[in-house]
Amino acid sequence: MDAHADDLRSEVHDDELVSAIRTDYRAARIDGPTRALLDHAVLLTREPWEVTDENIQKLRDHGFSDRAIHDATQVTAYFNYINRIADGTGIDPED
């Protein structure tokens, strides 16, 4: 596995879960709040114009504070920004 998998593995300590999340997090055995947060990150990454008040409310309904939603959105947006800079300038990923 790659460095990202190692990072995730160090957080969850479950190789099978890491593999399932990497393959398709929607089919992995993760809790509702984690799934909702990942759904938000995917939507923000792939179709940011589709994020609505209902999407934000869904996160609140899973117990996320507005601060936590803001922080997760900032982290997702930052990684998307950095990846686009790297892709747009031809920077190869690190080993």
N, CA, C and O atoms as CSV, one atom per row, in Angstrom:
chain,resi,resn,atom,element,x,y,z
A,1,MET,N,N,0.842,-1.190,0.000
A,1,MET,CA,C,0.000,0.000,0.000
A,1,MET,C,C,0.880,1.244,0.000
A,1,MET,O,O,2.080,1.176,0.265
A,2,ASP,N,N,0.266,2.368,-0.299
A,2,ASP,CA,C,1.040,3.594,-0.381
A,2,ASP,C,C,1.045,4.357,0.947
A,2,ASP,O,O,0.474,3.907,1.940
A,3,ALA,N,N,1.696,5.509,0.943
A,3,ALA,CA,C,1.840,6.305,2.170
A,3,ALA,C,C,0.497,6.749,2.723
A,3,ALA,O,O,0.328,6.830,3.940
A,4,HIS,N,N,-0.476,7.043,1.837
A,4,HIS,CA,C,-1.795,7.456,2.333
A,4,HIS,C,C,-2.464,6.326,3.102
A,4,HIS,O,O,-3.103,6.555,4.129
A,5,ALA,N,N,-2.314,5.117,2.604
A,5,ALA,CA,C,-2.879,3.968,3.305
A,5,ALA,C,C,-2.192,3.788,4.644
A,5,ALA,O,O,-2.841,3.455,5.636
A,6,ASP,N,N,-0.878,4.005,4.683
A,6,ASP,CA,C,-0.152,3.904,5.952
A,6,ASP,C,C,-0.651,4.945,6.937
A,6,ASP,O,O,-0.811,4.651,8.121
A,7,ASP,N,N,-0.902,6.173,6.456
A,7,ASP,CA,C,-1.431,7.219,7.329
A,7,ASP,C,C,-2.786,6.817,7.887
A,7,ASP,O,O,-3.039,6.964,9.083
A,8,LEU,N,N,-3.652,6.311,7.029
A,8,LEU,CA,C,-4.980,5.892,7.468
A,8,LEU,C,C,-4.883,4.704,8.419
A,8,LEU,O,O,-5.583,4.648,9.430
A,9,ARG,N,N,-4.012,3.758,8.088
A,9,ARG,CA,C,-3.848,2.577,8.937
A,9,ARG,C,C,-3.391,2.978,10.335
A,9,ARG,O,O,-3.811,2.366,11.318
A,10,SER,N,N,-2.536,3.999,10.438
A,10,SER,CA,C,-2.057,4.428,11.753
A,10,SER,C,C,-3.181,5.058,12.577
A,10,SER,O,O,-3.088,5.133,13.802
A,11,GLU,N,N,-4.231,5.505,11.909
A,11,GLU,CA,C,-5.376,6.090,12.616
A,11,GLU,C,C,-6.406,5.045,13.023
A,11,GLU,O,O,-6.949,5.105,14.127
A,12,VAL,N,N,-6.680,4.087,12.138
A,12,VAL,CA,C,-7.765,3.127,12.406
A,12,VAL,C,C,-7.283,1.757,12.870
A,12,VAL,O,O,-8.062,0.988,13.433
A,13,HIS,N,N,-5.995,1.439,12.638
A,13,HIS,CA,C,-5.408,0.174,13.104
A,13,HIS,C,C,-6.197,-1.050,12.639
A,13,HIS,O,O,-6.409,-1.991,13.404
A,14,ASP,N,N,-6.627,-1.024,11.376
A,14,ASP,CA,C,-7.435,-2.116,10.840
A,14,ASP,C,C,-7.185,-2.202,9.333
A,14,ASP,O,O,-7.766,-1.442,8.559
A,15,ASP,N,N,-6.321,-3.126,8.924
A,15,ASP,CA,C,-5.948,-3.249,7.516
A,15,ASP,C,C,-7.146,-3.517,6.610
A,15,ASP,O,O,-7.234,-2.975,5.508
A,16,GLU,N,N,-8.063,-4.350,7.079
A,16,GLU,CA,C,-9.244,-4.674,6.271
A,16,GLU,C,C,-10.106,-3.429,6.046
A,16,GLU,O,O,-10.599,-3.207,4.941
A,17,LEU,N,N,-10.285,-2.630,7.077
A,17,LEU,CA,C,-11.073,-1.402,6.950
A,17,LEU,C,C,-10.384,-0.406,6.029
A,17,LEU,O,O,-11.038,0.238,5.209
A,18,VAL,N,N,-9.073,-0.275,6.157
A,18,VAL,CA,C,-8.324,0.625,5.278
A,18,VAL,C,C,-8.517,0.216,3.829
A,18,VAL,O,O,-8.761,1.065,2.972
A,19,SER,N,N,-8.412,-1.069,3.546
A,19,SER,CA,C,-8.601,-1.560,2.186
A,19,SER,C,C,-10.012,-1.269,1.691
A,19,SER,O,O,-10.192,-0.844,0.550
A,20,ALA,N,N,-11.012,-1.493,2.536
A,20,ALA,CA,C,-12.404,-1.231,2.151
A,20,ALA,C,C,-12.638,0.251,1.882
A,20,ALA,O,O,-13.329,0.607,0.927
A,21,ILE,N,N,-12.072,1.106,2.709
A,21,ILE,CA,C,-12.235,2.552,2.516
A,21,ILE,C,C,-11.571,2.979,1.220
A,21,ILE,O,O,-12.132,3.777,0.468
A,22,ARG,N,N,-10.398,2.464,0.954
A,22,ARG,CA,C,-9.685,2.825,-0.279
A,22,ARG,C,C,-10.410,2.333,-1.512
A,22,ARG,O,O,-10.403,3.003,-2.545
A,23,THR,N,N,-11.045,1.158,-1.418
A,23,THR,CA,C,-11.752,0.591,-2.555
A,23,THR,C,C,-13.044,1.360,-2.821
A,23,THR,O,O,-13.289,1.795,-3.946
A,24,ASP,N,N,-13.867,1.526,-1.790
A,24,ASP,CA,C,-15.126,2.262,-1.903
A,24,ASP,C,C,-15.651,2.511,-0.484
A,24,ASP,O,O,-16.259,1.631,0.127
A,25,TYR,N,N,-15.410,3.703,0.021
A,25,TYR,CA,C,-15.797,4.003,1.399
A,25,TYR,C,C,-17.293,3.784,1.633
A,25,TYR,O,O,-17.711,3.512,2.758
A,26,ARG,N,N,-18.100,3.901,0.573
A,26,ARG,CA,C,-19.552,3.729,0.745
A,26,ARG,C,C,-19.920,2.299,1.109
A,26,ARG,O,O,-20.979,2.056,1.688
A,27,ALA,N,N,-19.048,1.351,0.771
A,27,ALA,CA,C,-19.299,-0.050,1.098
A,27,ALA,C,C,-18.551,-0.489,2.360
A,27,ALA,O,O,-18.719,-1.616,2.824
A,28,ALA,N,N,-17.734,0.398,2.906
A,28,ALA,CA,C,-16.956,0.057,4.101
A,28,ALA,C,C,-17.833,0.150,5.352
A,28,ALA,O,O,-18.834,0.867,5.374
A,29,ARG,N,N,-17.441,-0.579,6.377
A,29,ARG,CA,C,-18.191,-0.556,7.636
A,29,ARG,C,C,-17.711,0.621,8.485
A,29,ARG,O,O,-16.910,0.469,9.407
A,30,ILE,N,N,-18.234,1.797,8.138
A,30,ILE,CA,C,-17.930,3.011,8.886
A,30,ILE,C,C,-19.231,3.575,9.432
A,30,ILE,O,O,-20.313,3.296,8.917
A,31,ASP,N,N,-19.106,4.368,10.477
A,31,ASP,CA,C,-20.302,4.913,11.115
A,31,ASP,C,C,-20.941,6.015,10.266
A,31,ASP,O,O,-20.328,6.544,9.339
A,32,GLY,N,N,-22.178,6.341,10.607
A,32,GLY,CA,C,-22.947,7.336,9.865
A,32,GLY,C,C,-22.284,8.703,9.787
A,32,GLY,O,O,-22.228,9.286,8.705
A,33,PRO,N,N,-21.777,9.238,10.906
A,33,PRO,CA,C,-21.126,10.550,10.824
A,33,PRO,C,C,-19.894,10.551,9.908
A,33,PRO,O,O,-19.680,11.506,9.161
A,34,THR,N,N,-19.101,9.505,9.963
A,34,THR,CA,C,-17.918,9.437,9.099
A,34,THR,C,C,-18.333,9.355,7.643
A,34,THR,O,O,-17.748,10.021,6.788
A,35,ARG,N,N,-19.334,8.545,7.358
A,35,ARG,CA,C,-19.833,8.429,5.984
A,35,ARG,C,C,-20.371,9.780,5.493
A,35,ARG,O,O,-20.108,10.174,4.356
A,36,ALA,N,N,-21.113,10.480,6.333
A,36,ALA,CA,C,-21.661,11.785,5.949
A,36,ALA,C,C,-20.537,12.781,5.663
A,36,ALA,O,O,-20.618,13.560,4.713
A,37,LEU,N,N,-19.500,12.754,6.481
A,37,LEU,CA,C,-18.373,13.660,6.274
A,37,LEU,C,C,-17.638,13.331,4.982
A,37,LEU,O,O,-17.251,14.236,4.243
A,38,LEU,N,N,-17.443,12.043,4.701
A,38,LEU,CA,C,-16.805,11.647,3.450
A,38,LEU,C,C,-17.682,12.000,2.250
A,38,LEU,O,O,-17.172,12.431,1.216
A,39,ASP,N,N,-18.993,11.822,2.380
A,39,ASP,CA,C,-19.910,12.228,1.303
A,39,ASP,C,C,-19.768,13.719,1.018
A,39,ASP,O,O,-19.754,14.141,-0.138
A,40,HIS,N,N,-19.664,14.507,2.076
A,40,HIS,CA,C,-19.491,15.960,1.921
A,40,HIS,C,C,-18.183,16.268,1.193
A,40,HIS,O,O,-18.159,17.098,0.284
A,41,ALA,N,N,-17.103,15.605,1.587
A,41,ALA,CA,C,-15.804,15.839,0.949
A,41,ALA,C,C,-15.840,15.468,-0.534
A,41,ALA,O,O,-15.285,16.182,-1.369
A,42,VAL,N,N,-16.489,14.359,-0.857
A,42,VAL,CA,C,-16.591,13.943,-2.257
A,42,VAL,C,C,-17.428,14.941,-3.054
A,42,VAL,O,O,-17.049,15.327,-4.159
A,43,LEU,N,N,-18.557,15.354,-2.500
A,43,LEU,CA,C,-19.400,16.329,-3.192
A,43,LEU,C,C,-18.651,17.641,-3.398
A,43,LEU,O,O,-18.690,18.224,-4.482
A,44,LEU,N,N,-17.977,18.096,-2.362
A,44,LEU,CA,C,-17.216,19.342,-2.457
A,44,LEU,C,C,-16.096,19.232,-3.479
A,44,LEU,O,O,-15.758,20.214,-4.140
A,45,THR,N,N,-15.522,18.050,-3.611
A,45,THR,CA,C,-14.430,17.828,-4.559
A,45,THR,C,C,-14.934,17.721,-5.991
A,45,THR,O,O,-14.377,18.339,-6.899
A,46,ARG,N,N,-15.979,16.942,-6.189
A,46,ARG,CA,C,-16.424,16.636,-7.551
A,46,ARG,C,C,-17.456,17.610,-8.098
A,46,ARG,O,O,-17.438,17.922,-9.289
A,47,GLU,N,N,-18.350,18.094,-7.253
A,47,GLU,CA,C,-19.430,18.974,-7.708
A,47,GLU,C,C,-19.711,20.049,-6.658
A,47,GLU,O,O,-20.795,20.070,-6.074
A,48,PRO,N,N,-18.754,20.935,-6.413
A,48,PRO,CA,C,-18.921,21.913,-5.335
A,48,PRO,C,C,-20.145,22.812,-5.499
A,48,PRO,O,O,-20.684,23.305,-4.508
A,49,TRP,N,N,-20.581,23.026,-6.712
A,49,TRP,CA,C,-21.760,23.847,-6.960
A,49,TRP,C,C,-23.042,23.175,-6.476
A,49,TRP,O,O,-24.085,23.821,-6.376
A,50,GLU,N,N,-22.965,21.886,-6.179
A,50,GLU,CA,C,-24.130,21.136,-5.716
A,50,GLU,C,C,-24.294,21.139,-4.190
A,50,GLU,O,O,-25.296,20.640,-3.679
A,51,VAL,N,N,-23.323,21.693,-3.463
A,51,VAL,CA,C,-23.431,21.741,-2.003
A,51,VAL,C,C,-24.549,22.724,-1.633
A,51,VAL,O,O,-24.541,23.882,-2.048
A,52,THR,N,N,-25.506,22.235,-0.844
A,52,THR,CA,C,-26.664,23.038,-0.463
A,52,THR,C,C,-26.787,23.122,1.057
A,52,THR,O,O,-26.054,22.458,1.791
A,53,ASP,N,N,-27.711,23.936,1.507
A,53,ASP,CA,C,-27.994,24.021,2.943
A,53,ASP,C,C,-28.404,22.658,3.488
A,53,ASP,O,O,-28.111,22.335,4.639
A,54,GLU,N,N,-29.078,21.860,2.671
A,54,GLU,CA,C,-29.495,20.529,3.110
A,54,GLU,C,C,-28.283,19.631,3.382
A,54,GLU,O,O,-28.290,18.844,4.328
A,55,ASN,N,N,-27.243,19.753,2.548
A,55,ASN,CA,C,-26.019,18.974,2.780
A,55,ASN,C,C,-25.377,19.359,4.111
A,55,ASN,O,O,-24.933,18.497,4.869
A,56,ILE,N,N,-25.336,20.637,4.379
A,56,ILE,CA,C,-24.755,21.126,5.633
A,56,ILE,C,C,-25.611,20.673,6.813
A,56,ILE,O,O,-25.081,20.276,7.850
A,57,GLN,N,N,-26.913,20.731,6.659
A,57,GLN,CA,C,-27.800,20.294,7.738
A,57,GLN,C,C,-27.629,18.809,8.025
A,57,GLN,O,O,-27.714,18.385,9.177
A,58,LYS,N,N,-27.392,18.023,6.992
A,58,LYS,CA,C,-27.171,16.586,7.188
A,58,LYS,C,C,-25.962,16.361,8.098
A,58,LYS,O,O,-25.986,15.486,8.964
A,59,LEU,N,N,-24.911,17.151,7.899
A,59,LEU,CA,C,-23.735,17.046,8.773
A,59,LEU,C,C,-24.082,17.455,10.204
A,59,LEU,O,O,-23.656,16.810,11.163
A,60,ARG,N,N,-24.851,18.522,10.339
A,60,ARG,CA,C,-25.289,18.938,11.683
A,60,ARG,C,C,-26.108,17.839,12.346
A,60,ARG,O,O,-25.959,17.570,13.538
A,61,ASP,N,N,-26.974,17.208,11.562
A,61,ASP,CA,C,-27.810,16.136,12.097
A,61,ASP,C,C,-26.973,14.952,12.590
A,61,ASP,O,O,-27.418,14.182,13.442
A,62,HIS,N,N,-25.772,14.816,12.053
A,62,HIS,CA,C,-24.855,13.758,12.496
A,62,HIS,C,C,-23.976,14.221,13.654
A,62,HIS,O,O,-23.079,13.497,14.085
A,63,GLY,N,N,-24.235,15.426,14.155
A,63,GLY,CA,C,-23.530,15.899,15.336
A,63,GLY,C,C,-22.355,16.825,15.083
A,63,GLY,O,O,-21.659,17.210,16.023
A,64,PHE,N,N,-22.124,17.187,13.840
A,64,PHE,CA,C,-21.006,18.086,13.553
A,64,PHE,C,C,-21.401,19.527,13.841
A,64,PHE,O,O,-22.480,19.978,13.458
A,65,SER,N,N,-20.526,20.231,14.511
A,65,SER,CA,C,-20.741,21.656,14.774
A,65,SER,C,C,-20.438,22.447,13.507
A,65,SER,O,O,-19.802,21.938,12.584
A,66,ASP,N,N,-20.892,23.679,13.471
A,66,ASP,CA,C,-20.574,24.523,12.326
A,66,ASP,C,C,-19.063,24.700,12.198
A,66,ASP,O,O,-18.542,24.766,11.085
A,67,ARG,N,N,-18.361,24.778,13.314
A,67,ARG,CA,C,-16.900,24.903,13.289
A,67,ARG,C,C,-16.267,23.655,12.665
A,67,ARG,O,O,-15.357,23.766,11.843
A,68,ALA,N,N,-16.744,22.473,13.052
A,68,ALA,CA,C,-16.204,21.229,12.499
A,68,ALA,C,C,-16.483,21.136,11.000
A,68,ALA,O,O,-15.631,20.687,10.232
A,69,ILE,N,N,-17.676,21.559,10.587
A,69,ILE,CA,C,-18.031,21.548,9.160
A,69,ILE,C,C,-17.126,22.514,8.407
A,69,ILE,O,O,-16.628,22.197,7.327
A,70,HIS,N,N,-16.920,23.676,8.977
A,70,HIS,CA,C,-16.027,24.676,8.371
A,70,HIS,C,C,-14.618,24.111,8.230
A,70,HIS,O,O,-14.003,24.226,7.170
A,71,ASP,N,N,-14.109,23.502,9.296
A,71,ASP,CA,C,-12.750,22.957,9.266
A,71,ASP,C,C,-12.621,21.848,8.222
A,71,ASP,O,O,-11.644,21.810,7.474
A,72,ALA,N,N,-13.600,20.951,8.170
A,72,ALA,CA,C,-13.568,19.858,7.192
A,72,ALA,C,C,-13.629,20.410,5.768
A,72,ALA,O,O,-12.954,19.904,4.872
A,73,THR,N,N,-14.428,21.431,5.567
A,73,THR,CA,C,-14.535,22.059,4.249
A,73,THR,C,C,-13.221,22.724,3.865
A,73,THR,O,O,-12.780,22.625,2.720
A,74,GLN,N,N,-12.594,23.404,4.827
A,74,GLN,CA,C,-11.301,24.050,4.558
A,74,GLN,C,C,-10.234,23.020,4.186
A,74,GLN,O,O,-9.480,23.226,3.235
A,75,VAL,N,N,-10.166,21.927,4.922
A,75,VAL,CA,C,-9.164,20.892,4.643
A,75,VAL,C,C,-9.416,20.271,3.269
A,75,VAL,O,O,-8.483,20.084,2.488
A,76,THR,N,N,-10.669,19.957,2.980
A,76,THR,CA,C,-11.006,19.375,1.674
A,76,THR,C,C,-10.638,20.337,0.550
A,76,THR,O,O,-10.015,19.938,-0.434
A,77,ALA,N,N,-11.019,21.594,0.695
A,77,ALA,CA,C,-10.733,22.589,-0.340
A,77,ALA,C,C,-9.231,22.796,-0.507
A,77,ALA,O,O,-8.746,22.945,-1.629
A,78,TYR,N,N,-8.497,22.807,0.594
A,78,TYR,CA,C,-7.046,22.993,0.517
A,78,TYR,C,C,-6.388,21.849,-0.255
A,78,TYR,O,O,-5.560,22.089,-1.134
A,79,PHE,N,N,-6.752,20.613,0.070
A,79,PHE,CA,C,-6.163,19.477,-0.646
A,79,PHE,C,C,-6.547,19.512,-2.124
A,79,PHE,O,O,-5.725,19.186,-2.980
A,80,ASN,N,N,-7.773,19.898,-2.432
A,80,ASN,CA,C,-8.165,20.022,-3.836
A,80,ASN,C,C,-7.334,21.091,-4.540
A,80,ASN,O,O,-6.898,20.902,-5.675
A,81,TYR,N,N,-7.121,22.201,-3.866
A,81,TYR,CA,C,-6.311,23.292,-4.429
A,81,TYR,C,C,-4.886,22.816,-4.711
A,81,TYR,O,O,-4.373,22.995,-5.815
A,82,ILE,N,N,-4.254,22.211,-3.708
A,82,ILE,CA,C,-2.869,21.761,-3.861
A,82,ILE,C,C,-2.756,20.704,-4.964
A,82,ILE,O,O,-1.810,20.730,-5.750
A,83,ASN,N,N,-3.704,19.786,-5.024
A,83,ASN,CA,C,-3.676,18.772,-6.079
A,83,ASN,C,C,-3.811,19.400,-7.457
A,83,ASN,O,O,-3.151,18.962,-8.399
A,84,ARG,N,N,-4.643,20.405,-7.592
A,84,ARG,CA,C,-4.808,21.060,-8.891
A,84,ARG,C,C,-3.556,21.847,-9.277
A,84,ARG,O,O,-3.184,21.882,-10.450
A,85,ILE,N,N,-2.908,22.473,-8.303
A,85,ILE,CA,C,-1.642,23.158,-8.586
A,85,ILE,C,C,-0.613,22.140,-9.070
A,85,ILE,O,O,0.069,22.366,-10.071
A,86,ALA,N,N,-0.503,21.025,-8.360
A,86,ALA,CA,C,0.460,19.992,-8.753
A,86,ALA,C,C,0.141,19.446,-10.144
A,86,ALA,O,O,1.031,19.306,-10.982
A,87,ASP,N,N,-1.124,19.143,-10.381
A,87,ASP,CA,C,-1.519,18.617,-11.693
A,87,ASP,C,C,-1.269,19.643,-12.794
A,87,ASP,O,O,-0.791,19.301,-13.876
A,88,GLY,N,N,-1.593,20.891,-12.511
A,88,GLY,CA,C,-1.471,21.946,-13.522
A,88,GLY,C,C,-0.055,22.362,-13.834
A,88,GLY,O,O,0.199,22.977,-14.870
A,89,THR,N,N,0.871,22.036,-12.955
A,89,THR,CA,C,2.273,22.401,-13.195
A,89,THR,C,C,3.141,21.198,-13.475
A,89,THR,O,O,4.348,21.342,-13.669
A,90,GLY,N,N,2.552,20.005,-13.501
A,90,GLY,CA,C,3.311,18.803,-13.828
A,90,GLY,C,C,4.163,18.279,-12.699
A,90,GLY,O,O,5.097,17.513,-12.939
A,91,ILE,N,N,3.871,18.667,-11.480
A,91,ILE,CA,C,4.642,18.165,-10.336
A,91,ILE,C,C,4.254,16.714,-10.072
A,91,ILE,O,O,3.075,16.389,-9.933
A,92,ASP,N,N,5.248,15.860,-10.005
A,92,ASP,CA,C,5.002,14.451,-9.721
A,92,ASP,C,C,4.796,14.250,-8.225
A,92,ASP,O,O,5.418,14.935,-7.414
A,93,PRO,N,N,3.927,13.315,-7.859
A,93,PRO,CA,C,3.734,13.028,-6.417
A,93,PRO,C,C,5.027,12.506,-5.795
A,93,PRO,O,O,5.866,11.906,-6.468
A,94,GLU,N,N,5.164,12.751,-4.499
A,94,GLU,CA,C,6.321,12.223,-3.776
A,94,GLU,C,C,6.174,10.718,-3.603
A,94,GLU,O,O,5.066,10.186,-3.669
A,95,ASP,N,N,7.279,10.039,-3.383
A,95,ASP,CA,C,7.256,8.603,-3.128
A,95,ASP,C,C,6.514,8.316,-1.837
A,95,ASP,O,O,6.383,7.157,-1.444
